[in-house]
Amino acid sequence: MAYNVNRLYKIHETFYFRVKIPLDLLRFFGGKTDVKRSLRTRSLTQARRLLRLWDSKTEEVFTTMRLGMLTDAQIKQLADDYLRISLRTDEYCRANRLLPLTEEQRNSELQRLSRCLQETRDALTLGGTRRADKELHTLFLQEKFPDLSTNDPEYIALERELLKQDLEICRVEIERTKGNYANGYDDRVQVPPVSPIPPPAVPSPPENKGPSLSDAIDKYIADYRQSGKAAQNAIDEYESSCNLLKELLNDKEINAVTRDDIRSFRDTLQKLPKHIRKKPKYRGKPLLEILEVATRDGDELIGDVTIKKYLDRVSNLMVWAVREGLRKDNPVEGLKPVKKKDRKPSEERKAFDKEDLTRLVKGLVTVAGKGELDGHPERFWIPLIGLYSGMRVNEICQLHIEDIAEDKETGIWFFNVEALEGDAKSLKTVTSRRRVPVHPILIELGFLRYYQKIKADDSPRVWMNLTKTSRGYHRRFANWFLGSKAGGRIFCASFLRDYVTTDPLKNFHSFRHTFINDLKQKLVDERVVDELVGHSHGSLALDRYGKGYALQTLLDAMLKLTYSVDLTPLQAVIEAVKPEK
């Protein structure tokens, strides 16, 4: 099955370049709507690099086709460019080990190139064109005006010049495959190409300013929402980030946004305080005034990770704009935030250590004795599920009764992590959808007994105390676990800070870090860990076509978890964990 990713087309594990022919040029391509070319690689990373070469090449040709009649000098220049780009692409593939490596593969490649060489010679002799090259040549040969035919001199001259270059391309590729770079092409001194003679002057078309950032952002967010790839909370964050760029650039046209504009945006983010949409002193104020207030008051600024998220979201907007034909490039590509601190991504949030987990157990025993768990089973079970599943807090908080099931073939109980239509449940990303075995320790502590009881009571969800907000089901639990305050007043103390740790880099997400880190130290296959926690494998082939691991494989990995913490005190607590009131 083939699929599109930014002009990439994949068949039998090999990537192809595919470009849609502009509407005004369709009449020159005999009914075809796009042009394809093999990139001769199975690597998505390499394919994306080659994609940039062919994107530039085809856009240049489309532009040339719209300009006017070609002179002899322009025909020669286009043919030279065709040779140079083709051989540069070939050498790139060789340098990145994308072409034949074994002796058998090299012999097969030499035979193929020899056939191409002979076919090209025959075509030159007989006045034709190799069928394999015809589609690519069409990009260069079709005229700019409707009345140009294949019998016109310009068409015939350029057709033949390209065919001559195909002959040279085959010859050089044969020598390169043999390891000979003293081949008359690679060993000669490269000089800058002579600029082509400019075409006859034509009236400049009316300037197309394109849509404003406001209009583009509205359409982008609508498309993003319709794709169903993210929760409403994530969509809101994307919209907020893009609107910040719009405000900074005074809502200029999206095709007028420059690299320097993005640098200015990045520099502004370095000065942006935290919670600009929540704190009353910032709410409703223009961006520049917010920056002045933050500087004056010495407020805490957003961190490196948050800055990167802002840039990534704006980059995704620009990628969409390129795909929609609103821009020619992505001005954010390759631009990284200026690091304010030298910290690894893994250090942005810390895992819990053994002492933290020991205090967690003691803390649960203590609050149970105070009656804080009575009628609040979620306060007892959610931290333990997080510790022994690696699930995100909202994934646990939004569990419905049908999300816990027993596999009929293996008898393994599992959490079914998924989203539902109508926003009843949501996931962070598409790859978050997965099945996670219920760890035997949770079963020993009595989680399935609790589950069977609420199921018998016809409860639709596992935690009926929790209600849905715009950010999911976790707010009430988070207020108890992390505490809540507003305007300097503390409304709810923090279980985590009072009983477990005061380290600001440790929160509920630290359960997830602890889970991943422990499996990592046990040398569990990274792909198995990715599937357990809902991370992308980093490969489109694996993410899209690879089947999920069997429940038994996932459970075998989870059984390697060894936190070395005594949980026996919790057995006595379970009796105090009464169902919801």
C-alpha positions as CSV (number, residue, x, y, z in Angstrom):
1,M,0.0,0.0,0.0
2,A,1.3,3.5,-0.9
3,Y,0.9,6.5,1.3
4,N,1.8,10.2,1.2
5,V,4.0,12.1,3.5
6,N,5.1,15.5,2.2
7,R,5.4,14.4,-1.4
8,L,6.8,11.0,-0.5
9,Y,5.3,7.9,-2.0
10,K,6.2,4.4,-0.8
11,I,6.0,1.1,-2.7
12,H,7.4,-2.2,-1.4
13,E,9.5,-0.4,1.3
14,T,11.2,1.9,-1.3
15,F,10.4,5.7,-1.2
16,Y,9.4,7.6,-4.3
17,F,9.2,11.3,-4.9
18,R,5.8,12.4,-6.1
19,V,4.8,16.0,-7.0
20,K,1.3,17.1,-8.0
21,I,1.4,19.0,-11.4
22,P,0.0,22.5,-11.1
23,L,-3.4,23.0,-12.6
24,D,-2.2,25.5,-15.2
25,L,0.4,23.0,-16.5
26,L,-1.8,19.9,-16.6
27,R,-2.5,20.2,-20.3
28,F,1.2,19.6,-21.0
29,F,1.3,16.2,-19.3
30,G,-1.1,14.1,-21.3
31,G,-3.7,13.6,-18.6
32,K,-1.3,12.9,-15.8
33,T,-1.9,14.7,-12.5
34,D,1.5,14.0,-10.9
35,V,5.0,12.9,-11.6
36,K,6.9,10.2,-9.7
37,R,10.5,9.2,-9.4
38,S,12.2,6.5,-7.2
39,L,14.5,7.9,-4.5
40,R,16.2,4.5,-4.3
41,T,16.1,4.3,-0.5
42,R,14.1,2.6,2.2
43,S,15.2,5.1,4.9
44,L,12.7,7.8,5.7
45,T,15.5,10.1,6.9
46,Q,17.4,9.8,3.7
47,A,14.2,10.1,1.6
48,R,13.4,13.4,3.3
49,R,16.8,14.8,2.4
50,L,16.5,13.7,-1.2
51,L,13.0,15.2,-1.2
52,R,14.4,18.7,-0.7
53,L,16.6,18.2,-3.8
54,W,13.7,17.1,-6.0
55,D,11.3,19.7,-4.6
56,S,13.7,22.4,-5.6
57,K,14.3,20.8,-9.0
58,T,10.7,20.5,-9.9
59,E,9.7,23.9,-8.7
60,E,12.5,25.4,-10.8
61,V,11.2,23.5,-13.9
62,F,7.6,24.5,-13.3
63,T,8.7,28.1,-13.1
64,T,10.7,27.8,-16.3
65,M,7.7,26.3,-18.1
66,R,5.7,29.5,-17.3
67,L,8.4,32.0,-18.5
68,G,8.6,32.0,-22.2
69,M,10.4,30.6,-25.3
70,L,13.8,29.1,-24.7
71,T,16.9,30.3,-26.4
72,D,19.8,28.0,-27.5
73,A,21.8,29.1,-24.5
74,Q,18.9,28.4,-22.1
75,I,18.4,25.0,-23.6
76,K,22.1,24.2,-23.0
77,Q,21.9,25.6,-19.5
78,L,18.8,23.5,-18.6
79,A,20.5,20.4,-20.0
80,D,23.6,21.1,-17.9
81,D,21.5,21.6,-14.8
82,Y,19.7,18.3,-15.5
83,L,23.1,16.5,-15.7
84,R,24.5,18.2,-12.6
85,I,21.5,17.6,-10.4
86,S,21.1,14.0,-11.5
87,L,24.7,13.1,-10.8
88,R,24.7,15.1,-7.5
89,T,21.7,13.1,-6.3
90,D,23.5,9.8,-7.4
91,E,26.6,10.8,-5.4
92,Y,24.5,11.7,-2.4
93,C,23.0,8.2,-2.4
94,R,26.5,6.7,-2.7
95,A,27.9,8.8,0.1
96,N,25.1,7.8,2.4
97,R,25.4,4.1,1.5
98,L,22.0,3.9,-0.2
99,L,23.3,2.2,-3.4
100,P,24.7,-1.3,-3.9
101,L,27.3,-2.4,-1.3
102,T,27.9,-6.1,-1.9
103,E,29.7,-7.5,-4.9
104,E,26.5,-9.2,-6.2
105,Q,24.6,-6.0,-5.9
106,R,27.3,-4.0,-7.7
107,N,27.3,-6.5,-10.6
108,S,23.5,-6.3,-10.8
109,E,23.7,-2.5,-10.9
110,L,26.4,-2.5,-13.6
111,Q,24.2,-4.7,-15.7
112,R,21.3,-2.4,-15.3
113,L,23.3,0.7,-16.1
114,S,24.8,-1.0,-19.2
115,R,21.3,-1.7,-20.4
116,C,20.4,1.9,-19.8
117,L,23.5,3.1,-21.7
118,Q,22.7,0.9,-24.7
119,E,19.0,1.9,-24.7
120,T,20.0,5.6,-24.6
121,R,22.5,5.2,-27.5
122,D,19.7,3.4,-29.5
123,A,17.3,6.2,-28.7
124,L,19.9,8.8,-29.9
125,T,20.5,6.8,-33.1
126,L,16.9,6.2,-33.9
127,G,15.7,9.7,-32.8
128,G,13.5,8.5,-29.8
129,T,13.5,8.5,-26.0
130,R,13.9,5.8,-23.4
131,R,10.5,5.1,-22.0
132,A,11.9,5.1,-18.4
133,D,13.1,8.7,-18.9
134,K,10.1,10.1,-20.8
135,E,8.2,11.1,-17.7
136,L,11.1,13.0,-16.2
137,H,12.0,14.7,-19.5
138,T,8.4,15.9,-19.8
139,L,9.1,18.3,-16.8
140,F,11.8,19.9,-18.9
141,L,10.4,19.7,-22.4
142,Q,6.8,20.8,-22.4
143,E,6.5,24.4,-23.6
144,K,5.2,27.4,-21.8
145,F,2.5,28.3,-24.3
146,P,-0.5,26.1,-25.4
147,D,0.5,26.2,-29.1
148,L,3.9,24.6,-28.7
149,S,3.9,21.0,-30.1
150,T,6.4,18.2,-30.0
151,N,7.4,19.1,-33.6
152,D,8.6,22.6,-32.6
153,P,12.4,23.2,-32.8
154,E,12.8,24.2,-29.1
155,Y,11.1,21.0,-28.0
156,I,13.1,18.8,-30.2
157,A,16.4,20.5,-29.3
158,L,15.9,20.2,-25.6
159,E,14.6,16.6,-25.9
160,R,17.8,15.6,-27.7
161,E,20.1,17.6,-25.3
162,L,18.6,15.8,-22.3
163,L,19.0,12.5,-24.0
164,K,22.7,13.3,-24.5
165,Q,23.0,14.0,-20.8
166,D,21.3,10.7,-20.0
167,L,24.2,9.1,-21.9
168,E,26.7,10.9,-19.8
169,I,24.8,10.1,-16.6
170,C,24.9,6.4,-17.4
171,R,28.6,6.5,-18.2
172,V,29.6,8.3,-15.0
173,E,27.4,6.1,-12.8
174,I,29.0,3.0,-14.3
175,E,32.5,4.4,-13.6
176,R,31.4,5.4,-10.0
177,T,30.0,1.9,-9.4
178,K,33.4,0.5,-10.4
179,G,35.1,2.9,-8.0
180,N,36.6,5.1,-10.7
181,Y,36.2,8.8,-9.9
182,A,38.9,9.8,-12.5
183,N,36.1,9.5,-15.1
184,G,36.3,12.8,-16.9
185,Y,33.4,14.3,-14.9
186,D,34.2,13.9,-11.1
187,D,37.9,14.8,-11.6
188,R,37.6,18.0,-13.6
189,V,37.6,21.3,-11.9
190,Q,34.1,22.5,-11.1
191,V,33.5,26.1,-12.0
192,P,30.4,28.1,-11.3
193,P,27.8,27.6,-14.1
194,V,27.2,30.4,-16.5
195,S,24.0,32.2,-15.7
196,P,21.3,31.5,-18.3
197,I,20.4,34.3,-20.7
198,P,17.3,35.9,-19.2
199,P,14.1,35.2,-21.0
200,P,12.3,38.0,-22.8
201,A,10.8,40.5,-20.4
202,V,7.1,39.8,-19.6
203,P,4.8,41.9,-17.6
204,S,4.9,41.1,-13.9
205,P,1.7,39.4,-12.7
206,P,-0.2,41.2,-10.0
207,E,1.3,40.5,-6.6
208,N,-0.4,37.8,-4.7
209,K,-0.1,38.6,-1.0
210,G,-1.8,35.5,0.1
211,P,-3.9,35.0,3.3
212,S,-3.0,36.7,6.5
213,L,-1.7,34.7,9.5
214,S,-5.2,35.0,11.0
215,D,-6.9,33.4,8.0
216,A,-4.2,30.7,7.6
217,I,-4.3,29.8,11.3
218,D,-8.1,29.5,11.3
219,K,-7.9,27.1,8.3
220,Y,-5.0,25.2,9.8
221,I,-6.7,24.6,13.2
222,A,-9.9,23.6,11.4
223,D,-7.9,21.0,9.4
224,Y,-6.1,19.8,12.5
225,R,-9.3,19.4,14.4
226,Q,-11.0,17.5,11.5
227,S,-8.0,15.1,11.3
228,G,-8.9,13.7,14.7
229,K,-5.2,13.3,15.6
230,A,-5.2,15.3,18.8
231,A,-7.3,16.1,21.8
232,Q,-9.0,19.5,22.2
233,N,-6.5,20.6,24.8
234,A,-3.6,20.0,22.3
235,I,-5.5,21.8,19.6
236,D,-6.0,24.8,21.9
237,E,-2.3,24.8,22.7
238,Y,-1.4,24.8,19.0
239,E,-3.8,27.7,18.3
240,S,-2.4,29.7,21.3
241,S,1.2,29.3,20.0
242,C,0.3,30.3,16.5
243,N,-1.7,33.3,17.7
244,L,1.4,34.5,19.6
245,L,3.3,34.6,16.4
246,K,0.4,36.4,14.7
247,E,0.4,39.0,17.4
248,L,4.2,39.5,17.3
249,L,4.2,39.9,13.5
250,N,1.1,42.2,13.4
251,D,-0.9,39.6,11.4
252,K,1.3,39.8,8.3
253,E,0.7,37.5,5.3
254,I,1.8,34.0,5.9
255,N,3.9,33.9,2.8
256,A,5.8,37.0,4.0
257,V,7.0,35.4,7.2
258,T,10.8,35.3,7.0
259,R,13.6,33.4,8.8
260,D,14.4,36.6,10.7
261,D,10.8,36.9,11.8
262,I,11.0,33.4,13.3
263,R,14.3,34.3,15.0
264,S,12.6,37.3,16.5
265,F,9.8,35.1,17.7
266,R,12.3,32.7,19.3
267,D,14.0,35.6,21.1
268,T,10.7,36.8,22.4
269,L,9.8,33.4,23.7
270,Q,13.1,33.6,25.8
271,K,11.5,36.5,27.7
272,L,8.0,35.1,28.0
273,P,6.7,34.5,31.6
274,K,4.8,31.4,32.6
275,H,1.0,31.2,32.7
276,I,0.3,34.3,30.5
277,R,-3.3,33.1,29.9
278,K,-4.0,32.3,33.6
279,K,-2.5,35.0,35.7
280,P,-4.8,38.0,36.2
281,K,-2.0,40.5,35.7
282,Y,-1.3,39.2,32.2
283,R,-4.8,38.2,31.1
284,G,-6.0,40.3,28.1
285,K,-2.9,42.4,27.9
286,P,-0.9,42.8,24.6
287,L,2.3,40.7,24.2
288,L,4.7,43.6,24.5
289,E,3.1,44.8,27.7
290,I,3.3,41.3,29.2
291,L,7.0,41.2,28.5
292,E,7.5,44.6,30.2
293,V,5.5,43.5,33.3
294,A,7.4,40.2,33.5
295,T,10.8,42.0,33.3
296,R,9.8,44.6,35.8
297,D,8.5,42.0,38.4
298,G,11.2,39.5,37.7
299,D,8.6,36.8,37.0
300,E,9.6,33.2,36.3
301,L,10.0,32.5,32.5
302,I,9.0,29.6,30.4
303,G,11.6,26.8,30.1
304,D,13.5,25.4,27.2
305,V,11.1,22.6,26.6
306,T,8.2,24.9,26.4
307,I,10.0,27.2,24.0
308,K,10.7,24.2,21.8
309,K,7.0,23.3,21.9
310,Y,6.1,26.8,20.7
311,L,8.6,26.5,17.8
312,D,7.4,23.0,16.9
313,R,3.8,24.1,16.7
314,V,4.6,27.1,14.5
315,S,6.8,24.8,12.4
316,N,3.8,22.5,11.9
317,L,1.7,25.5,10.8
318,M,4.4,26.3,8.1
319,V,4.6,22.7,6.9
320,W,0.8,22.8,6.4
321,A,1.1,26.1,4.6
322,V,3.7,24.6,2.2
323,R,1.5,21.7,1.6
324,E,-1.5,24.0,0.9
325,G,0.6,26.0,-1.6
326,L,0.6,29.1,0.6
327,R,4.4,29.2,1.0
328,K,7.4,27.7,-0.7
329,D,9.4,26.8,2.4
330,N,9.3,26.4,6.2
331,P,11.2,29.2,7.8
332,V,11.3,27.4,11.1
333,E,13.1,24.3,9.8
334,G,16.4,23.7,11.6
335,L,16.0,26.7,14.0
336,K,16.5,25.6,17.6
337,P,15.9,27.5,20.8
338,V,18.9,29.1,22.5
339,K,19.5,26.9,25.5
340,K,19.2,28.8,28.8
341,K,20.6,25.8,30.7
342,D,22.5,22.7,29.8
343,R,20.1,20.0,30.7
344,K,19.3,16.7,29.0
345,P,15.6,16.1,28.0
346,S,15.6,13.2,30.5
347,E,16.4,15.6,33.3
348,E,13.5,17.9,32.7
349,R,11.4,15.6,34.8
350,K,12.9,13.2,37.4
351,A,12.0,9.6,38.1
352,F,11.1,8.6,41.6
353,D,13.9,6.9,43.6
354,K,13.5,4.0,46.1
355,E,13.2,6.4,49.0
356,D,10.4,8.3,47.3
357,L,8.5,5.1,46.6
358,T,8.9,4.0,50.2
359,R,7.5,7.4,51.4
360,L,4.7,6.9,48.9
361,V,3.6,3.7,50.6
362,K,3.9,5.2,54.1
363,G,2.0,8.3,52.9
364,L,-0.9,6.2,51.6
365,V,-1.1,4.3,54.9
366,T,-1.1,7.7,56.8
367,V,-3.9,9.3,54.8
368,A,-5.9,6.1,55.0
369,G,-5.7,6.4,58.7
370,K,-7.0,9.9,58.5
371,G,-9.9,8.8,56.4
372,E,-8.8,10.7,53.3
373,L,-9.2,7.6,51.2
374,D,-12.7,6.8,52.4
375,G,-15.0,7.2,49.4
376,H,-12.0,8.1,47.2
377,P,-10.5,4.9,45.8
378,E,-8.9,6.8,42.9
379,R,-6.5,8.4,45.4
380,F,-5.2,4.9,46.3
381,W,-5.2,3.2,42.9
382,I,-4.2,5.9,40.4
383,P,-0.7,6.4,41.8
384,L,-0.1,2.6,41.9
385,I,-1.5,2.1,38.4
386,G,0.8,4.9,37.1
387,L,3.8,3.2,38.8
388,Y,3.1,-0.2,37.4
389,S,1.8,0.7,33.9
390,G,3.6,3.9,32.8
391,M,0.2,5.3,31.7
392,R,-0.3,9.1,31.7
393,V,-2.5,10.5,34.4
394,N,-5.4,11.4,32.2
395,E,-5.3,8.0,30.5
396,I,-5.9,6.4,33.9
397,C,-8.4,9.0,35.1
398,Q,-10.6,8.6,32.0
399,L,-10.9,4.8,32.2
400,H,-14.3,3.4,31.4
401,I,-15.5,0.0,32.5
402,E,-15.0,-1.5,29.1
403,D,-11.4,-0.3,29.1
404,I,-10.4,-3.1,31.5
405,A,-10.8,-6.6,30.0
406,E,-9.4,-10.1,30.0
407,D,-7.8,-11.6,26.8
408,K,-9.7,-14.8,26.0
409,E,-6.7,-16.6,24.5
410,T,-4.1,-15.8,27.2
411,G,-6.2,-14.9,30.2
412,I,-4.2,-11.7,30.6
413,W,-6.0,-8.7,32.0
414,F,-5.2,-5.4,30.3
415,F,-6.0,-1.7,30.1
416,N,-7.4,-0.7,26.7
417,V,-6.1,2.8,26.2
418,E,-8.1,4.5,23.4
419,A,-10.1,7.6,22.5
420,L,-13.8,7.8,21.9
421,E,-15.8,9.9,19.5
422,G,-17.7,12.8,21.0
423,D,-14.7,13.7,23.2
424,A,-15.7,11.2,25.9
425,K,-12.1,10.2,26.0
426,S,-9.0,11.6,24.4
427,L,-5.4,10.7,23.8
428,K,-2.3,12.8,23.4
429,T,-1.3,11.3,20.1
430,V,-2.4,8.6,17.6
431,T,0.4,6.3,18.9
432,S,-1.0,6.5,22.4
433,R,-3.7,4.0,21.5
434,R,-2.5,0.7,22.9
435,R,-3.1,-2.3,25.3
436,V,-1.2,-2.4,28.6
437,P,-1.3,-5.5,30.8
438,V,-2.5,-5.2,34.3
439,H,0.6,-5.9,36.4
440,P,0.2,-8.9,38.8
441,I,1.2,-6.7,41.7
442,L,-2.0,-4.6,41.2
443,I,-4.0,-7.8,41.0
444,E,-2.5,-9.1,44.2
445,L,-3.4,-5.8,45.9
446,G,-7.0,-6.3,44.9
447,F,-7.5,-4.0,41.9
448,L,-9.6,-6.6,40.0
449,R,-11.8,-7.1,43.0
450,Y,-12.4,-3.4,43.1
451,Y,-13.1,-3.5,39.3
452,Q,-15.6,-6.3,39.6
453,K,-17.5,-4.5,42.3
454,I,-17.9,-1.3,40.4
455,K,-18.8,-3.2,37.3
456,A,-21.5,-5.1,39.2
457,D,-22.8,-1.7,40.3
458,D,-23.2,-0.7,36.7
459,S,-20.8,2.2,36.9
460,P,-19.9,3.5,33.4
461,R,-16.5,4.7,34.5
462,V,-13.8,3.3,36.9
463,W,-13.5,6.6,38.9
464,M,-16.9,8.2,39.3
465,N,-15.6,10.9,41.5
466,L,-13.7,12.4,38.6
467,T,-15.6,14.7,36.2
468,K,-14.6,15.9,32.8
469,T,-13.2,19.4,32.1
470,S,-11.7,20.9,29.0
471,R,-8.4,19.3,29.9
472,G,-9.7,15.8,30.7
473,Y,-10.8,13.9,33.8
474,H,-7.7,14.4,36.0
475,R,-8.3,17.8,37.6
476,R,-9.9,16.6,40.9
477,F,-7.3,13.9,41.4
478,A,-4.5,16.3,40.5
479,N,-5.8,18.9,43.0
480,W,-5.4,16.3,45.7
481,F,-2.1,14.7,44.5
482,L,-0.3,18.0,43.6
483,G,-2.4,20.5,45.6
484,S,-4.2,23.6,44.3
485,K,-3.9,27.3,44.9
486,A,-4.9,30.5,43.3
487,G,-4.2,34.1,44.1
488,G,-1.8,33.0,46.8
489,R,-4.4,31.0,48.7
490,I,-4.0,27.3,49.1
491,F,-7.3,25.4,48.6
492,C,-5.9,21.9,48.8
493,A,-2.7,20.6,50.3
494,S,-0.5,18.4,48.2
495,F,-0.2,14.7,49.0
496,L,3.0,14.5,46.9
497,R,4.7,17.4,48.6
498,D,3.5,16.6,52.1
499,Y,4.3,12.9,52.1
500,V,6.6,11.9,49.2
501,T,9.0,14.6,47.9
502,T,9.5,18.4,47.7
503,D,11.6,18.2,44.5
504,P,9.9,20.5,42.0
505,L,11.1,18.2,39.1
506,K,9.0,15.3,40.4
507,N,5.3,15.1,39.8
508,F,2.8,12.5,38.6
509,H,4.7,12.2,35.3
510,S,7.6,10.9,37.3
511,F,5.8,7.6,37.7
512,R,6.0,7.3,33.9
513,H,9.7,8.1,34.0
514,T,10.3,5.6,36.8
515,F,8.5,2.9,34.8
516,I,10.5,3.6,31.6
517,N,13.8,4.0,33.4
518,D,13.5,0.7,35.3
519,L,12.7,-1.2,32.1
520,K,15.6,0.5,30.4
521,Q,18.0,-0.6,33.1
522,K,16.7,-4.2,32.6
523,L,17.7,-3.9,28.9
524,V,14.1,-4.4,27.7
525,D,13.9,-3.8,23.9
526,E,13.2,-0.1,23.3
527,R,10.4,-0.9,20.9
528,V,8.6,-2.9,23.5
529,V,8.9,0.0,26.0
530,D,7.6,2.4,23.3
531,E,4.5,0.3,22.8
532,L,3.9,0.0,26.5
533,V,3.9,3.8,27.1
534,G,2.4,4.8,23.7
535,H,5.5,6.4,22.1
536,S,6.1,6.4,18.4
537,H,8.8,3.9,17.2
538,G,10.3,6.8,15.1
539,S,9.7,4.8,11.9
540,L,6.7,5.3,9.7
541,A,7.0,1.6,8.6
542,L,6.9,0.3,12.2
543,D,4.2,2.8,13.3
544,R,1.9,2.3,10.4
545,Y,2.4,-1.3,9.3
546,G,4.1,-3.1,12.2
547,K,1.6,-5.1,14.3
548,G,1.5,-4.5,18.0
549,Y,3.4,-6.8,20.3
550,A,1.5,-9.7,21.9
551,L,0.1,-9.2,25.4
552,Q,2.3,-12.0,26.6
553,T,5.4,-10.2,25.3
554,L,4.4,-7.0,26.9
555,L,3.6,-8.7,30.2
556,D,7.0,-10.5,30.2
557,A,8.7,-7.2,29.9
558,M,6.6,-5.7,32.7
559,L,7.5,-8.6,35.0
560,K,11.1,-7.4,35.0
561,L,10.1,-4.3,37.0
562,T,11.8,-4.4,40.4
563,Y,11.3,-1.3,42.4
564,S,12.5,-3.1,45.6
565,V,9.8,-1.5,47.7
566,D,7.8,-3.3,50.4
567,L,4.1,-3.0,49.5
568,T,2.8,-5.2,52.3
569,P,1.6,-2.3,54.5
570,L,-0.9,-1.5,51.7
571,Q,-2.7,-4.7,52.3
572,A,-4.2,-3.3,55.5
573,V,-5.1,-0.1,53.7
574,I,-7.2,-1.7,51.0
575,E,-10.0,-2.4,53.5
576,A,-10.2,1.3,54.2
577,V,-10.4,2.2,50.5
578,K,-14.2,2.2,50.3
579,P,-16.0,2.9,47.0
580,E,-17.2,6.3,46.0
581,K,-19.8,7.9,48.2
